[in-house]
Amino acid sequence: MNLAGRHILLSGAARGLGAVIARHLAEAGARLTLVDILEDEGREVAAALSATFHTVDLRDPESIAEVGRSLDGPLHGLFNNGAIATGIGGIGFEDVDVETWDRVMEVNVRGTWLMTRATAPALRASGSGRIVNVASDTALWGAPNLMSYVASKGAVISMTRSLARELGPDGIGVTAIAPGILTTESTEYVPQGRHDQYEQGRAVPGPQPPDDVAGTVAFLLSEAALTLTGQVLPVNRGFVFK
């Protein structure tokens, strides 16, 4: 996939899926702006890819707005990957505390909305803007004991469809990917039994490294996918079909 000349912003880019996708997009020729709350790790990834880096807390509306104001020229793509996943699994819905619920919603849902709002003017200016939100297949099949995360990713799916309607007249396409459990730091909390369940239940068996979804993301952020909008792609090796 040739992304030469396209400026793409990625949130949650310091490690895990975000860092892997950033590397693939850079190899495809994209110019990158990376944001994350993890400053040291984020700057290291940015330096390796000759990318711009901003320290952003997705719970802080002003730090997100500042990124939008600082963008140099038009923006062709936004990869909304920033989210909280670690440390919130294995808890029944009755035992989720209100503070955890609010924190997950602040980052995973409100952060996605605010990042989209902050970058919308630059995406419109490009004439071929693309937004790819990161949902999860847990929201498609209803994973138990992960209520706050599943609810937040369900909201991202609904947000994707609504944004596709609102931004379509501006020539901006909005889609979402719904991966399964990936082999990244953010899924270390998942019990081994759940990993085994995923790996054995996939149509294409085995673990799912983040590189698995890189080609799909690159396509969705390219001009080739300009008329694909409002869709949620379960890039999960066939664990659940939509």
C-alpha positions in Angstrom: 0.0 0.0 0.0 1.5 3.3 -1.1 0.8 6.1 1.4 3.4 8.5 0.1 2.3 12.1 0.7 -0.3 11.3 3.2 -0.1 12.8 6.7 -1.6 10.4 9.4 -2.0 10.9 13.1 -2.0 8.0 15.5 -3.1 8.0 19.1 -1.8 5.4 21.5 1.3 5.1 19.4 4.0 4.5 22.0 3.7 0.7 22.1 1.6 -2.3 21.3 -0.8 -2.0 18.3 -0.2 1.7 17.8 3.6 1.4 17.5 3.3 -1.6 15.1 0.8 0.2 12.9 3.0 3.4 12.9 5.9 1.3 11.7 3.9 -0.2 8.8 2.5 3.2 7.8 5.9 4.8 7.8 7.2 1.9 5.6 4.4 2.7 3.2 5.6 6.3 2.9 3.2 8.1 5.2 4.3 11.2 7.2 3.3 10.5 10.8 2.2 12.5 13.9 2.2 10.3 17.0 0.5 11.0 20.3 0.5 9.1 23.6 0.6 9.8 27.3 3.8 7.6 27.5 6.3 10.3 26.6 9.6 8.5 26.7 8.4 5.5 24.8 6.5 7.6 22.4 9.5 9.8 21.6 11.6 6.7 21.0 9.1 5.3 18.5 8.8 8.7 16.8 12.6 9.1 16.5 12.9 5.7 14.9 10.2 6.6 12.3 11.2 10.3 11.8 7.8 11.2 13.1 6.4 14.1 15.1 5.4 13.3 18.7 3.1 15.0 21.2 2.5 14.0 24.8 -1.3 13.8 25.1 -3.6 12.6 27.9 -6.8 11.5 26.4 -8.6 12.4 29.6 -7.5 16.0 29.1 -9.6 17.9 26.5 -7.1 20.8 26.3 -4.1 18.6 25.5 -6.1 17.0 22.7 -7.3 20.3 21.4 -3.6 21.5 21.4 -2.7 18.7 19.0 -5.3 19.8 16.6 -4.1 23.4 16.7 -0.5 22.3 16.2 -1.0 20.3 13.0 1.2 21.4 10.1 -1.0 21.5 7.0 -3.8 19.1 6.1 -4.3 15.7 7.7 -5.2 12.7 5.5 -5.8 10.1 8.2 -6.6 9.6 11.9 -6.0 6.2 13.6 -7.9 6.4 16.9 -6.1 3.7 18.9 -5.6 5.3 22.3 -7.5 3.2 25.0 -7.3 1.6 28.4 -7.3 -2.2 28.5 -4.8 -3.3 31.1 -6.0 -4.2 34.6 -9.8 -4.1 33.9 -10.5 -7.7 33.0 -11.7 -10.6 35.1 -14.2 -8.5 37.0 -17.9 -9.2 37.1 -20.2 -6.3 36.3 -21.4 -6.0 39.9 -17.8 -5.5 41.1 -16.7 -2.8 38.7 -16.1 0.3 40.7 -17.5 3.6 39.4 -14.0 5.2 39.2 -12.8 2.5 36.9 -15.9 2.7 34.7 -15.6 6.5 34.4 -11.8 6.3 33.6 -12.4 3.7 30.8 -15.2 5.8 29.3 -13.2 9.0 29.5 -10.2 7.5 27.6 -11.8 5.0 25.2 -15.0 6.9 24.3 -14.6 10.5 25.1 -11.0 10.5 24.0 -11.9 9.1 20.6 -14.6 11.7 20.2 -12.3 14.6 21.3 -9.5 13.5 19.1 -11.8 13.3 16.1 -13.2 16.8 16.9 -9.8 18.3 17.2 -8.5 16.9 13.9 -11.7 17.3 11.8 -10.7 20.7 10.3 -7.3 19.3 9.1 -9.0 16.2 7.8 -11.5 18.3 5.8 -8.6 20.4 4.4 -7.0 17.3 2.9 -9.9 16.6 0.6 -9.5 12.8 1.2 -9.6 12.3 5.0 -9.9 8.9 6.5 -10.6 7.9 10.1 -10.1 4.4 11.5 -11.3 3.8 15.0 -10.1 0.8 17.0 -13.0 -1.2 18.5 -12.8 -4.8 19.6 -14.5 -8.1 18.7 -15.5 -8.4 22.4 -18.2 -5.8 21.6 -19.5 -8.1 18.8 -19.8 -11.3 20.9 -20.2 -9.9 24.4 -17.1 -11.0 26.3 -18.0 -11.6 30.0 -16.2 -10.1 33.0 -14.9 -7.2 31.0 -18.0 -4.9 31.1 -16.4 -1.5 31.1 -14.1 -2.3 28.2 -16.8 -4.1 26.1 -19.2 -1.2 26.7 -16.6 1.4 25.7 -15.8 -0.5 22.4 -19.5 -0.9 21.7 -19.8 2.9 22.0 -16.8 3.3 19.6 -18.7 1.2 17.0 -21.8 3.3 17.3 -19.7 6.5 17.2 -18.1 5.3 14.0 -21.4 4.9 12.2 -22.7 8.3 13.4 -19.5 10.0 12.4 -19.6 8.4 9.0 -23.0 10.1 8.4 -21.8 13.5 9.7 -18.5 13.6 8.0 -19.5 11.9 4.7 -20.6 15.2 3.1 -17.0 16.5 3.7 -15.5 13.6 1.8 -14.3 11.9 5.0 -14.7 8.2 5.4 -15.0 6.7 8.9 -14.5 3.0 9.6 -13.5 0.8 12.6 -11.5 -2.4 13.1 -12.5 -4.9 15.7 -9.5 -7.1 16.4 -9.5 -10.1 18.8 -7.0 -10.6 21.6 -3.6 -9.4 20.2 -0.2 -10.5 21.4 0.6 -7.1 22.9 1.3 -5.7 26.3 -2.3 -4.5 26.7 -3.6 -8.0 26.7 -1.3 -9.5 29.3 -4.1 -9.3 31.8 -6.2 -11.9 29.8 -6.1 -15.3 31.5 -4.3 -18.0 29.5 -7.5 -20.0 29.2 -9.1 -17.1 27.4 -6.1 -16.8 25.0 -6.5 -20.6 24.3 -10.2 -20.1 23.7 -9.5 -17.5 21.1 -6.7 -19.3 19.4 -8.7 -22.6 19.1 -11.9 -20.9 18.1 -10.6 -18.9 15.2 -11.3 -19.9 11.6 -7.6 -19.3 11.0 -6.2 -20.8 14.2 -3.4 -19.4 16.3 -2.3 -16.2 18.0 -2.9 -12.8 16.5 0.1 -10.5 16.4 -0.6 -6.8 15.8 1.1 -7.1 12.4 -2.0 -9.1 11.4 -4.1 -6.0 11.1 -1.6 -3.6 9.6 -2.5 -4.2 6.0 -6.2 -3.6 6.7 -5.4 -0.4 8.5 -3.1 0.9 5.8 -5.9 0.1 3.2 -8.6 1.9 5.2 -6.3 5.0 5.6 -5.6 5.1 1.9 -7.4 6.8 -1.0 -8.3 3.3 -2.3 -10.9 3.0 0.5 -12.5 6.3 0.0 -16.0 5.0 -0.5 -15.8 2.4 2.3 -17.4 4.1 5.3 -19.5 3.3 8.3 -18.3 -0.3 8.4 -16.8 -2.3 11.2 -14.3 -4.9 10.1 -13.7 -7.8 12.6 -10.1 -8.4 11.8 -9.8 -11.3 14.2 -8.9 -14.4 12.1 -12.5 -15.4 12.1 -13.2 -15.8 15.8 -16.5 -14.0 15.2 -18.2 -13.1 12.0 -20.3 -10.0 11.6 
